[in-house]
Amino acid sequence: MEQMGKIAIVMVNYNGKKFQNETLRSIENFTYKNFEVIIVDNASTDGSVQACKDEFPWVKFIELNENTGVAHGNNVGIKYALKRDFEYILLLNNDVEMQSDILDILLKDASRAVITIPKIFYYDKKKVIWSAGAFVDWEMGYPQHHGYNRLDGPAFNKKRAVECAPTCCMLIHRDVFQKVGYMDPAYFLYYDDTDFCLRAVDKGIKILYIPEAVMWHKVHSSTGGKSVSKISVYYMSRNRLYLLHKNKDKTTKKTYPAVVKNIWEELVSYDKKKFSKYVFIGVKDYLFGKMGYKKF
């Protein structure tokens, strides 16, 4: 296959020692070789930077003095790549493993007007889909994954345009950022990828799901492997409202009553797990414009 241009693989690290080296070993097996790995380290404290440098001296590190969040970390890596001769940028989580030809496959359909994404399985359930692209449920105000928790099958084996997708693996041409802008750092964590995708689609950029490109994701690793934690509950509660505010032209008359009802249900259901206060804090912080990082 003809080399279509150099790719910057941008990863954001925060205490990723448990996973990051496994991801890099997967990258080492790529059949497409014209890439550079750029890891933006968000002031990790678990020794993951040195462990990575020892095993993978070819990785470029950008070390930040504080945890600035996933969105800002991605922006740092993106801007580094744009100042150099990279044609494409692959945003990638540091808790994934990929088939060796994933870059070759994603590149075939990528262009200045097309972002490409893979089929994503759970790491520990090899044939169960985590995401085959996504869409926003505008009544409830949050993204939903196509194929979520379903066994792989013919329904998920067709290329198609989707409304949004997680940036745990997303191939983007450099020109897209000139049209769309960068990730919104106000989110810090969660919903920043949905926000970026919606802005891209509004600018006429297609997000194309490529089922032949396959990866496996260690889901919830950023929250310690837990689907519900104070971190996830807080940022999802707050950022969901921020996303709705930024996209109020897409909402309906049913949206806000449904969201209020759902927030109340979450306050009640999370109470036994002692997480309800983080729903409340997230909503309050949104209302008072307190975005970005939250220290608990």
GIJOJO-V105284 format. One record per backbone hydrogen bond with DSSP energy under -0.5 kcal/mol. NH is the residue of the N-H (numbers start at 1). CO is the residue of the C=O. If there is no record, write none. Layout:
nh=NH co=CO
nh=NH co=CO
This chain:
nh=7 co=34
nh=8 co=88
nh=9 co=7
nh=9 co=36
nh=10 co=8
nh=10 co=90
nh=11 co=9
nh=11 co=38
nh=12 co=92
nh=13 co=40
nh=19 co=16
nh=20 co=16
nh=22 co=19
nh=23 co=19
nh=24 co=20
nh=25 co=21
nh=26 co=22
nh=27 co=23
nh=28 co=24
nh=29 co=25
nh=29 co=26
nh=30 co=27
nh=31 co=100
nh=32 co=100
nh=33 co=31
nh=35 co=33
nh=36 co=7
nh=38 co=9
nh=38 co=36
nh=39 co=37
nh=39 co=60
nh=40 co=11
nh=40 co=38
nh=41 co=39
nh=41 co=62
nh=42 co=13
nh=42 co=40
nh=43 co=41
nh=43 co=64
nh=51 co=47
nh=52 co=48
nh=53 co=49
nh=54 co=50
nh=55 co=51
nh=56 co=52
nh=59 co=56
nh=60 co=37
nh=61 co=59
nh=62 co=39
nh=63 co=61
nh=64 co=41
nh=64 co=62
nh=68 co=66
nh=70 co=188
nh=71 co=188
nh=73 co=69
nh=74 co=70
nh=75 co=71
nh=76 co=72
nh=77 co=73
nh=78 co=74
nh=79 co=75
nh=80 co=76
nh=81 co=77
nh=82 co=78
nh=83 co=79
nh=84 co=81
nh=86 co=81
nh=87 co=6
nh=88 co=6
nh=89 co=172
nh=90 co=8
nh=91 co=89
nh=91 co=170
nh=92 co=10
nh=93 co=168
nh=97 co=216
nh=99 co=214
nh=102 co=99
nh=105 co=101
nh=106 co=102
nh=107 co=103
nh=108 co=104
nh=109 co=105
nh=109 co=106
nh=110 co=106
nh=111 co=114
nh=114 co=111
nh=115 co=206
nh=116 co=171
nh=117 co=208
nh=118 co=169
nh=119 co=210
nh=119 co=213
nh=120 co=131
nh=121 co=119
nh=121 co=215
nh=122 co=125
nh=122 co=128
nh=123 co=217
nh=128 co=125
nh=129 co=127
nh=129 co=150
nh=130 co=120
nh=131 co=120
nh=132 co=133
nh=132 co=146
nh=134 co=164
nh=135 co=144
nh=137 co=135
nh=137 co=142
nh=138 co=136
nh=141 co=137
nh=142 co=137
nh=144 co=135
nh=146 co=133
nh=148 co=145
nh=149 co=129
nh=150 co=147
nh=152 co=127
nh=156 co=153
nh=157 co=154
nh=160 co=209
nh=162 co=207
nh=163 co=134
nh=164 co=134
nh=169 co=166
nh=170 co=91
nh=171 co=116
nh=172 co=89
nh=172 co=170
nh=173 co=111
nh=174 co=87
nh=176 co=173
nh=177 co=173
nh=177 co=174
nh=178 co=174
nh=179 co=175
nh=180 co=176
nh=181 co=177
nh=185 co=183
nh=187 co=184
nh=188 co=185
nh=189 co=187
nh=195 co=191
nh=196 co=192
nh=197 co=193
nh=198 co=194
nh=199 co=195
nh=200 co=196
nh=201 co=197
nh=202 co=198
nh=203 co=199
nh=203 co=200
nh=204 co=201
nh=205 co=200
nh=206 co=113
nh=207 co=162
nh=208 co=115
nh=208 co=206
nh=209 co=160
nh=209 co=207
nh=210 co=117
nh=211 co=209
nh=213 co=210
nh=214 co=212
nh=215 co=119
nh=216 co=97
nh=217 co=121
nh=218 co=95
nh=219 co=217
nh=221 co=218
nh=223 co=220
nh=224 co=221
nh=225 co=220
nh=226 co=220
nh=226 co=223
nh=233 co=229
nh=234 co=230
nh=235 co=231
nh=236 co=232
nh=237 co=233
nh=238 co=234
nh=239 co=235
nh=240 co=236
nh=241 co=237
nh=242 co=238
nh=243 co=239
nh=244 co=240
nh=245 co=241
nh=246 co=242
nh=247 co=243
nh=248 co=245
nh=250 co=247
nh=251 co=248
nh=255 co=252
nh=256 co=252
nh=257 co=253
nh=258 co=254
nh=259 co=255
nh=260 co=256
nh=261 co=257
nh=262 co=258
nh=263 co=259
nh=264 co=260
nh=265 co=261
nh=266 co=262
nh=267 co=263
nh=268 co=264
nh=269 co=265
nh=270 co=266
nh=271 co=268
nh=273 co=270
nh=274 co=271
nh=275 co=270
nh=276 co=270
nh=278 co=275
nh=279 co=275
nh=279 co=276
nh=280 co=276
nh=281 co=277
nh=282 co=278
nh=283 co=279
nh=284 co=280
nh=285 co=281
nh=286 co=282
nh=287 co=283
nh=288 co=284
nh=289 co=286
nh=290 co=285
nh=291 co=289
nh=292 co=186
nh=296 co=294
